[in-house]
Amino acid sequence: MSHNDNIKDQGIDATNQDFQRYEQVNKKQSYHLSEHLENEEFDEDFEIKTIDFSLFSEGSLDGKMQFASELGDALKEIGFAVLTNHGVDIACYDKAGEKIRELFESTAFEERIKYKAQRYGSVNQGYFPIKETTIIHPDLVEGWVFCRRAFKLNENSDYIESNYWPRPGFEPVLRQVVLAHEQLIKPIMQSILSYLEIDPHFYDKKLDRTNFGLRLNYYPPMADQKRGKGGGRMLGHEDIDLFTILPACNTEGLQVLNRSNMKWIRLNPRPGDIILNTGDYMQRISNDILPSTTHRVSWPENYDRLLTPRLSFPMTVYIWENELLEVLPNLGIPKYKPIRAEKFHTSITSKYYGDEYAIDVSDY
């Protein structure tokens, strides 16, 4: 029996430290993958900072510096921030939510399963049935990951929509989300680099038409009595990317682990705001200055909200597989050696998809 099979058998008793051998950055925190409400505490006092993006987009040099300072401080402290006045039309998010619900509710399982996820480069792209987001925990969510190649963008002239989408009409609406979020990627990265006192354009070329995954999450409605004992809607985890751009969800559930006291923070920003969090790529290149912070999707406090589906569509931002991840200059003695992004990414995600998922390439 494999290591993954052993852990899956443990079910709700497994902890993140059971998977430490897969990690590519330092993670000392220990938590149960699944909720253990009887043993958990909540931080009702900590407030994840809301930052005005217009300081960057409309401001002077001083405004850009203020935005970088506020964003960097928030990410350094907790790995999460909320962006307001970011310029993305909330109607774009409303239309996306409608289409996501339609995608999961109007297509038969037999249609969806034809697109079951498989690895393309680093990223597992395609459809994930409920309880199959990973092999280690039965998350109560259906997912669908669309990478850059799944969208009709200028660089893919041989694009065939049906290769990625079960029906016409979904791609054009979700493409608008991708295009809107692409406008935020470089400003966010430039601000982070400025905070670290590095040339703000150091990553610009790496982020031209960059690698990303737009994940559509559909948490189906369920009666309260079906919640069962233990478990959760999405297991505790850290993202693997540089950062994630997540529009505020239509209902509560997102929780962030405060590693300073090991209490969970409920994060429920205003509709239209964007949640931003850093991932493993960022922790590695920042030499542990900006953490990849643990989060999960929990049951809503208001159980009536279980009767309607929960929808979310995070966009995870990577660099391309052949790029090197290496500690940024002038951040002290590097704690990590340079590694090819594909090796880094697939080595971590083997904990989710099995040991055979990791590719065997030089990590020069």
C-alpha positions as CSV (number, residue, x, y, z in Angstrom):
1,M,0.0,0.0,0.0
2,S,1.4,3.4,-1.0
3,H,2.0,6.3,1.4
4,N,-1.0,8.1,-0.2
5,D,-3.3,5.1,0.4
6,N,-2.3,5.0,4.0
7,I,-3.0,8.7,4.5
8,K,-6.4,8.4,2.7
9,D,-7.3,5.6,5.1
10,Q,-6.7,7.9,8.0
11,G,-9.4,10.2,6.7
12,I,-10.1,13.1,8.9
13,D,-7.2,12.2,11.3
14,A,-4.5,13.1,8.7
15,T,-2.4,16.3,9.3
16,N,-0.4,18.3,6.8
17,Q,2.8,17.1,8.5
18,D,2.0,13.6,7.3
19,F,2.9,15.0,3.8
20,Q,6.0,17.0,4.8
21,R,8.2,15.0,2.5
22,Y,6.5,16.6,-0.5
23,E,6.9,20.2,0.5
24,Q,9.4,22.4,-1.3
25,V,9.3,25.3,1.2
26,N,9.4,25.4,5.0
27,K,6.0,24.8,6.7
28,K,6.2,24.3,10.4
29,Q,2.6,24.8,11.2
30,S,0.6,21.6,11.9
31,Y,-3.1,21.3,11.3
32,H,-5.7,18.6,10.5
33,L,-6.5,18.5,6.8
34,S,-10.2,18.2,7.7
35,E,-12.0,20.3,10.3
36,H,-11.8,19.2,13.9
37,L,-14.2,21.9,15.4
38,E,-14.0,20.5,18.9
39,N,-10.2,21.1,18.9
40,E,-10.1,24.4,17.0
41,E,-10.1,28.0,18.0
42,F,-11.2,31.1,16.0
43,D,-9.5,34.5,16.0
44,E,-12.3,37.0,16.2
45,D,-9.9,40.0,16.6
46,F,-7.5,39.7,13.7
47,E,-8.6,41.7,10.6
48,I,-7.1,40.9,7.3
49,K,-6.2,44.2,5.7
50,T,-8.2,45.8,2.9
51,I,-6.0,47.8,0.5
52,D,-7.1,50.4,-2.0
53,F,-5.7,49.3,-5.4
54,S,-6.4,52.8,-6.8
55,L,-3.3,54.0,-4.9
56,F,-1.4,52.1,-7.6
57,S,-3.6,52.5,-10.6
58,E,-4.4,56.2,-10.2
59,G,-1.9,57.4,-7.8
60,S,1.4,59.2,-7.9
61,L,4.8,57.6,-7.2
62,D,4.0,58.2,-3.5
63,G,0.6,56.4,-4.0
64,K,2.3,53.4,-5.6
65,M,4.8,53.3,-2.8
66,Q,2.0,53.4,-0.2
67,F,0.2,50.6,-2.0
68,A,3.4,48.4,-2.1
69,S,4.0,49.1,1.6
70,E,0.5,48.2,2.7
71,L,0.3,45.2,0.4
72,G,3.7,43.9,1.5
73,D,3.0,44.3,5.2
74,A,-0.3,42.4,4.9
75,L,1.3,39.5,2.9
76,K,4.3,39.3,5.2
77,E,2.1,39.2,8.3
78,I,-0.6,36.7,7.2
79,G,-0.2,35.9,3.5
80,F,-3.6,37.4,2.6
81,A,-5.0,40.8,1.7
82,V,-8.2,42.2,0.3
83,L,-8.1,44.5,-2.7
84,T,-10.8,47.1,-3.3
85,N,-11.2,49.7,-6.2
86,H,-9.3,47.3,-8.4
87,G,-11.1,48.3,-11.6
88,V,-12.7,45.0,-12.5
89,D,-16.4,45.5,-13.2
90,I,-18.5,43.6,-10.7
91,A,-20.9,42.7,-13.5
92,C,-18.1,40.6,-15.0
93,Y,-18.0,38.6,-11.8
94,D,-21.8,38.3,-11.7
95,K,-21.9,36.9,-15.2
96,A,-19.1,34.5,-14.4
97,G,-21.0,33.2,-11.4
98,E,-24.1,32.6,-13.5
99,K,-22.1,30.7,-16.2
100,I,-20.3,28.6,-13.6
101,R,-23.6,27.5,-12.1
102,E,-24.9,26.8,-15.5
103,L,-21.8,24.8,-16.4
104,F,-22.2,22.4,-13.5
105,E,-26.0,22.3,-13.4
106,S,-26.9,22.1,-17.0
107,T,-24.4,19.6,-18.2
108,A,-24.7,16.0,-17.4
109,F,-22.0,14.2,-15.5
110,E,-21.3,12.1,-18.6
111,E,-20.5,15.3,-20.5
112,R,-18.2,16.7,-17.8
113,I,-16.3,13.5,-17.2
114,K,-15.1,13.5,-20.8
115,Y,-12.9,16.4,-19.7
116,K,-11.5,14.7,-16.5
117,A,-8.4,16.4,-15.3
118,Q,-4.9,15.4,-16.5
119,R,-1.5,17.0,-16.3
120,Y,-0.5,19.6,-18.9
121,G,3.0,20.8,-18.0
122,S,2.8,21.5,-14.3
123,V,-0.9,22.0,-13.9
124,N,-3.7,19.4,-13.6
125,Q,-6.2,20.8,-16.0
126,G,-9.8,19.7,-16.5
127,Y,-12.8,18.4,-14.6
128,F,-12.6,17.1,-11.0
129,P,-15.7,15.2,-9.8
130,I,-17.0,15.8,-6.3
131,K,-14.7,14.2,-3.6
132,E,-11.9,13.8,-6.2
133,T,-10.2,17.2,-6.0
134,T,-7.3,15.2,-4.5
135,I,-6.6,11.6,-3.6
136,I,-6.1,12.3,0.1
137,H,-9.4,13.8,1.2
138,P,-13.0,13.7,0.0
139,D,-13.6,17.4,-0.6
140,L,-17.3,18.2,-1.1
141,V,-16.7,20.3,-4.2
142,E,-16.7,19.9,-7.9
143,G,-13.9,21.7,-9.8
144,W,-12.8,22.5,-13.3
145,V,-9.4,24.0,-14.0
146,F,-8.9,26.0,-17.3
147,C,-5.3,27.0,-18.1
148,R,-4.2,29.5,-20.6
149,R,-4.5,27.1,-23.6
150,A,-8.3,26.7,-22.8
151,F,-9.0,30.3,-23.8
152,K,-9.3,31.9,-27.2
153,L,-6.4,34.4,-26.8
154,N,-4.4,36.1,-29.5
155,E,-1.4,33.7,-29.3
156,N,-3.3,30.4,-30.0
157,S,-4.5,30.8,-33.6
158,D,-5.2,27.0,-33.9
159,Y,-7.6,27.1,-30.9
160,I,-10.5,24.6,-30.9
161,E,-13.1,25.5,-28.2
162,S,-14.6,22.0,-27.9
163,N,-11.2,20.6,-26.8
164,Y,-11.7,22.3,-23.4
165,W,-15.4,23.3,-23.0
166,P,-18.4,20.9,-23.2
167,R,-20.6,23.5,-24.9
168,P,-20.3,27.0,-26.5
169,G,-21.0,30.1,-24.5
170,F,-18.9,29.5,-21.4
171,E,-15.5,30.4,-22.7
172,P,-16.3,34.0,-23.8
173,V,-17.7,34.9,-20.4
174,L,-14.9,33.3,-18.4
175,R,-12.3,34.8,-20.8
176,Q,-13.4,38.3,-19.7
177,V,-12.4,37.4,-16.1
178,V,-9.0,36.1,-17.3
179,L,-8.4,39.3,-19.3
180,A,-9.4,41.5,-16.4
181,H,-7.2,39.7,-13.9
182,E,-4.3,39.7,-16.3
183,Q,-4.3,43.5,-16.0
184,L,-3.6,43.1,-12.2
185,I,-0.8,40.5,-12.4
186,K,2.1,42.8,-13.1
187,P,1.0,45.7,-10.8
188,I,0.7,43.2,-8.0
189,M,4.1,41.6,-8.7
190,Q,5.8,45.0,-9.2
191,S,4.4,46.2,-5.9
192,I,5.6,43.0,-4.1
193,L,9.1,43.4,-5.6
194,S,9.2,47.1,-4.6
195,Y,8.3,46.1,-1.0
196,L,11.2,43.7,-1.1
197,E,13.5,46.6,-2.4
198,I,14.0,44.8,-5.7
199,D,13.7,46.3,-9.2
200,P,9.9,46.2,-9.7
201,H,10.2,45.1,-13.3
202,F,12.4,42.1,-12.4
203,Y,9.6,39.6,-13.2
204,D,7.9,41.5,-16.0
205,K,9.1,39.2,-18.8
206,K,8.3,36.0,-16.8
207,L,4.7,37.3,-16.5
208,D,4.1,38.2,-20.2
209,R,1.2,35.9,-21.3
210,T,2.0,33.9,-18.2
211,N,0.9,30.5,-17.0
212,F,-2.2,30.4,-14.9
213,G,-5.1,28.2,-13.8
214,L,-8.6,29.5,-13.5
215,R,-10.4,27.0,-11.2
216,L,-14.2,27.0,-11.1
217,N,-15.5,25.6,-7.8
218,Y,-19.0,24.4,-7.4
219,Y,-20.0,23.4,-3.9
220,P,-23.4,21.7,-4.3
221,P,-26.3,22.4,-2.0
222,M,-26.9,19.9,0.8
223,A,-29.2,19.5,3.8
224,D,-27.6,20.2,7.2
225,Q,-28.0,16.6,8.3
226,K,-25.8,15.4,5.5
227,R,-22.8,17.3,6.9
228,G,-21.8,14.3,9.0
229,K,-19.2,14.3,11.7
230,G,-15.9,15.9,10.7
231,G,-14.9,16.6,7.2
232,G,-15.3,19.9,5.3
233,R,-16.0,21.5,2.0
234,M,-12.3,21.9,0.9
235,L,-9.4,20.7,2.9
236,G,-6.8,22.9,4.6
237,H,-4.0,23.6,2.1
238,E,-1.5,26.2,0.8
239,D,-1.6,27.4,-2.8
240,I,1.4,26.4,-4.9
241,D,1.6,29.6,-7.1
242,L,3.1,33.1,-6.9
243,F,-0.3,34.4,-5.8
244,T,-4.0,33.8,-6.2
245,I,-6.6,36.3,-7.4
246,L,-10.0,35.3,-5.9
247,P,-13.1,37.4,-6.3
248,A,-15.2,37.5,-3.1
249,C,-17.5,34.5,-3.0
250,N,-21.3,34.4,-3.1
251,T,-21.4,32.9,0.4
252,E,-19.2,32.5,3.5
253,G,-16.8,29.7,4.2
254,L,-13.2,30.8,3.5
255,Q,-11.0,30.6,6.6
256,V,-7.3,31.5,7.0
257,L,-4.9,30.1,9.6
258,N,-3.2,32.6,11.7
259,R,0.2,30.9,12.3
260,S,1.1,33.3,15.1
261,N,-1.6,31.7,17.4
262,M,-2.9,28.7,15.3
263,K,-6.4,30.1,15.3
264,W,-8.7,30.3,12.2
265,I,-9.8,33.7,10.8
266,R,-13.1,33.9,8.9
267,L,-12.6,36.0,5.8
268,N,-15.8,37.4,4.2
269,P,-15.1,40.5,2.2
270,R,-17.6,42.7,0.4
271,P,-19.0,41.6,-2.9
272,G,-16.8,42.7,-5.8
273,D,-13.6,42.9,-3.7
274,I,-10.7,40.6,-4.5
275,I,-8.9,38.3,-2.1
276,L,-5.2,38.0,-2.8
277,N,-2.9,35.4,-1.2
278,T,0.6,34.3,-1.7
279,G,1.6,30.7,-2.5
280,D,4.6,28.3,-2.4
281,Y,6.4,29.9,-5.5
282,M,6.3,33.3,-3.7
283,Q,7.5,31.9,-0.3
284,R,10.4,30.2,-2.2
285,I,11.6,33.3,-4.2
286,S,11.1,35.6,-1.2
287,N,13.3,33.5,1.0
288,D,10.4,32.8,3.4
289,I,9.6,36.6,3.9
290,L,6.2,36.2,2.3
291,P,4.5,33.0,3.5
292,S,2.3,30.5,1.7
293,T,-0.6,30.7,4.1
294,T,-2.9,27.8,5.1
295,H,-6.6,28.2,4.2
296,R,-9.7,26.1,3.8
297,V,-13.4,26.3,2.9
298,S,-15.5,25.5,5.9
299,W,-19.2,25.1,6.6
300,P,-21.1,28.3,6.8
301,E,-22.1,29.6,10.2
302,N,-25.6,30.1,8.7
303,Y,-26.5,26.6,7.8
304,D,-29.4,27.9,5.7
305,R,-26.8,28.8,3.1
306,L,-26.1,25.1,2.6
307,L,-29.3,25.0,0.6
308,T,-27.8,27.0,-2.3
309,P,-24.6,26.3,-4.1
310,R,-21.4,28.1,-3.2
311,L,-19.4,29.3,-6.2
312,S,-15.8,30.5,-6.5
313,F,-13.3,31.1,-9.3
314,P,-9.8,31.7,-8.1
315,M,-7.1,32.4,-10.7
316,T,-3.7,31.0,-9.7
317,V,-0.7,32.7,-11.2
318,Y,2.5,30.7,-12.0
319,I,5.5,31.1,-14.2
320,W,6.1,28.8,-17.2
321,E,7.5,25.3,-16.6
322,N,10.9,25.9,-18.1
323,E,11.6,29.0,-15.9
324,L,13.8,28.8,-12.8
325,L,12.4,29.6,-9.4
326,E,15.3,31.1,-7.4
327,V,15.6,33.3,-4.4
328,L,15.4,37.0,-5.3
329,P,18.6,39.0,-5.0
330,N,19.5,40.9,-1.8
331,L,17.3,38.9,0.5
332,G,20.1,37.4,2.5
333,I,21.6,34.0,2.3
334,P,19.3,31.9,0.0
335,K,17.5,29.1,1.9
336,Y,16.6,27.4,-1.3
337,K,18.6,26.4,-4.4
338,P,17.3,27.2,-7.9
339,I,14.8,24.7,-9.2
340,R,12.9,24.4,-12.5
341,A,9.3,25.4,-12.0
342,E,7.9,22.2,-13.4
343,K,9.9,20.0,-11.0
344,F,9.0,22.3,-8.0
345,H,5.3,22.3,-8.9
346,T,4.8,18.6,-9.6
347,S,6.9,17.5,-6.6
348,I,4.5,19.3,-4.3
349,T,1.3,18.3,-6.0
350,S,2.3,14.6,-5.8
351,K,0.8,14.7,-2.4
352,Y,-2.6,15.4,-4.1
353,Y,-2.3,13.3,-7.2
354,G,0.1,10.4,-6.3
355,D,3.9,9.9,-6.4
356,E,3.9,9.2,-10.2
357,Y,2.7,12.8,-10.8
358,A,6.1,14.3,-10.2
359,I,8.3,14.5,-13.3
360,D,11.9,13.3,-13.3
361,V,13.9,16.3,-14.5
362,S,17.1,17.9,-13.4
363,D,16.6,20.7,-10.8
364,Y,19.8,22.4,-11.9
